[in-house]
Amino acid sequence: MGGGLASWHDVVSSDKARINENRRLELEAVLAACGPLGHDVVNIADQILSSAPFKRILDLCPCLYAQLNVRVTARGVVHLCEITLGERIDSTNVFNAFQIQHPGIENIPFVFPPIQAGAGGGDIMEALCSEVLSNHGVPHMALDQDGWPKWVGASHLSLNAGKMQALKLYGDLLVPAAPHNILVSVKSEAARERFVVSGNRLESVGFGFFNNASEFWTTSRMNLLKRWGFTAIYMPDNTYQAIRNHLDERGTSNHAININGRPLFRRLEDFGPDIARVAGKLSMDI
């Protein structure tokens, strides 16, 4: 993406890699065999691939998942989507990124696909949502030396990993705000009942690539979503437009308003700007 370090020597020597000096030459030699993207698969000994230092390198350099026979992480999938798009993932292109990684959609194939499948669909959906937030100025919280997040207003954290997993029943991502934190429930294409009851009855936001407008457009479903605390649900433009057309035809558009008097249903392209506007500020402005 044009923001990498100049050499593998710089990578293994970087502070983020946290590699002891006595391991650097070995790992640098291993990485030198990888060459540029698009070359043949590189075979690396399992004991090196499974080592903690090499896992940190994979996290820092996810392009390697297109060259190494190792299970790809959600972060790796997201980055290979960005390589295919030729740009960072944000609200304007996240649906295209979703299509790239979707096994049933072949119109936008990976330029450099991962060698081995790995991350599950739910993890990838969350990673896509997290990447959107980060690229709209709401980065993932850093962790302290004990693994707890360092709380910063305009930021977000995962409730599905690390020491915050005890709160995962409330949602997938949390964005600090007042008087209530914003909790994001991330889904793929189907909402079903699991999505409805994933609301926290405080300030829930839905983010997904929903493809069935009829899951949302009845008056009873809109009222139920608001009862479970949803203030906004972000979806692809086609689904959003189908809902709007249906509501206009039935004269029920007045039900698609959240508790703050703003639209309940919104386009994916509005997600990043909306959350960036309220992160660390007032949740009722969503």
N, C-alpha and C positions, 0 to 999 in steps of 0.2 A: 504493500500500500504506500510505499515511498517514505515510511517513517522508521525503518529498521536501522539497526546499527551497521557499521561498515564491514564487520567481519565476525566470524565465529569466535575469534579471540576476544573481541569486545563483549560478546554475549556471555561467555563463560566467566569473564572477569567482572561482569556488572554486579552491582550491589543487589539487584533484584534476584539474580540467579542464586546467590548465596552458596557458591561452590568453593570448597577448600582448595587451596593452591595446589596440593598434591594430586588433585583429581582433574585439574583444568586441562593439562596437556593431553590426557587420555580422551577426555570428552571433546576437545577441540579437534583431535584427529578423527574421531568417529563422525563428528558433524561435517567435517571437510569432505567426506565421501558422499554427502547428500547432493551436492551440486544444485543447479537451478531447478525451479519447479518445472514439471513436465518430463523429467528424466525417469529412468527406470526405478522400480522399487529398490530401496536400499535395505540390505539385511544387517541387522544389528543384534548382537547377543541379547538374549532375554534378560540376563542379570543386569545389563546396562539399561535396557528399556524400562525395567520395573524399579530401578533405583530412584530414590527421592530426588537427587540432583537432576536426573534426566526428566523426571516428571515436571519439575519446575521449568526446565527449558522448553518442554512441550507447551506449557501454559503460557510462556512468554513468546513462543514462536509457533503458533498453531498451524502455520503453513506446512509444517513437517508431517501433519496427518495425511497429506496428499502424497507423501513419499515413503512413509514407514508403515509396516504391517503391524499396527497397534490400534486398539479400539479408540475411535474418535470420541472426544468429549463434546458436550453441547457448545462450549466456547469454540472448539475447533470447527464445528459445523457452521457456526455463525460467521467465523472469519473466512471460511472457504466460500460462503455466500457473498461476503463483501468482495472477495477477490473476483468472483464471477460478475458482480455488479460493477466493479471498478470504482466503488465509493463506499463510504461508511453507511451503515444502516441507520435510517431515521424514520420518522413518521411517513415521509413521502414515498419510501421504497420498501418498507418492511413487508408489505404484501407480496412484492416480487421476490423478496428473500424467502418468504414462506413457501412460495411455489417452487423455488429452486431445490429446496431440501425435501419436498413432498415426494414420496416414492411413487405416487399415482399420477403425478403431473410431469410431463416430459417436454413442455414447450420452452423451458429455460433450464437446460441442464448445467450442472457444475462445469466450469472450465477446468478445474482440477478437483475431482471428487476425492473424498476420503478413501483410503485403501481398504479400511475395515470399518464396518458399521459398529456403533457403540452406544451412544447416548440415546435415551428414550425420548419419545415425542414430547412428553410433558416438560422434560428438562430443556429441550430445544426451544419450546414455546416461551418458557420463562427467560431463557438466555436472549432470545430475540427481543422480548419486551425490555429486558434490562439494558440491552445495547441501545435501543431507541432512547431510553431515559438518559443514558450516559452521553449520547451524542446530541442531546438537547440541553446539556448543562446541568443534569441531575445525576452525577456519577454514583457508582457503587461505593458505599462506605468502606474506608480502610479498617483493618482490624488492629487492635493493640497486641501487645506481646502475649496476652492471655487468650487471644482469640475472640474477644468481645468487640463489637463495632464501635468505632469512634464517632459519636453522634455529631452530625453536621446538618444544618437545616435543609439546604438545597442538595439533597442526596437521597439514596434509597438503599435498602438492604433486602436480602433474601430471607424468607422465613422457612425455607426448605433445606437449609444447610447450616452447619456450624452450631453455635450455642443458642441460636434463636429458633431452633426447630421446635421447641416447646410451644411456640406460638403459631405453628403452621396451620392449625385449624381455622385461624382468622383470615388467611389469604396466602398469596405467594410472595408478594413484594410489599414492603412498607415504605411510605414516604412521610417523614415528619411534617406535621402541620398542627395548627391549633384551631379550635379546641380539641379536635380529634385527629389522630394520624390517619392518613389515607392508606387504605389497604387495597391492593390490586389483586384481583382474581384472574388468572391467566388461563385461557382455554384454547383449544384448536378450532375445529369446524363445527362441532355440535355443542349446544348449550345443555340441553336436557335438564333434569331436575337438580343434578349435582351442582350445576352452575348457580341456579336460583338460590339454593340453600347455602352457598358459599359466602353469602353476604354476612357482614358482622353486625348489622343493625346500627352501625355508627356512620362511617363514611367509606363505603365500598365502591370500587371502580372496576368495571369489567373490561378486559382486553382480550380479543380473540379474532379468529379468521372465520367467523360464523358464516355458513352458507345457506341456512334455512331461515328465511325471514319470518315464517309462520310460527317459529318458536318464541317470537317476541311481540307480535302485533295485536294479540287479543287484549281487551281491557282488563280481564282478570289477571293475565300474565304481567302486564305493566304495573298494576296495583301490587301484585305479589313481589315483584322486584323492588319496588320502593319500600314495601313493608320490611323486606330483608336488608334495607339500608343502602341500596344501589343509588348513587347519584349520577352516574354516567356509565354508558356501555359503548365501547369503541369497536367498530366492525368495518369490513371492506365496503367500498362505495356501492357496489351492486346490491348488497344486502340492505344497506342503509336506505338506498333509494326505493327498493321494493317495499320496505316498511313505511316510508313516508307516503308513497303512492297509495298504499292500502289504507292508511289512517286518514288521508285526505278524502278518499272515496267514501269511507264509512262515517266521516265526520267525528272521529275520535282522537284527533291530534291533541286535544287539550289534556288527554291522559298521559301523553309522552313528555311530561314536564317533571323535573325532579323537585325535591323538597325546597331547593333554593331558588325555584322559579326559572331554571335553565333547562335546555334540552336533555332528555334522558338518553336518547340515542344519538351517537355522533360517529363521524368518519374516523378511521385509523389515522389519517393525516393530521387530525386535531389533537391526538393523544399527547405527543411530546410537548407542543406549545402549551397545552392546558395544564399539564402537571408542572412544567417549569414555571408557570405563572403563579402557582399556589404553594410549591414546595418550600417548606420552612416558613410559610405565612399562614393565611386563613383558609381552612378547609372548606368553609361555606362558600368560597368564591369559585369552586369547581363547577 
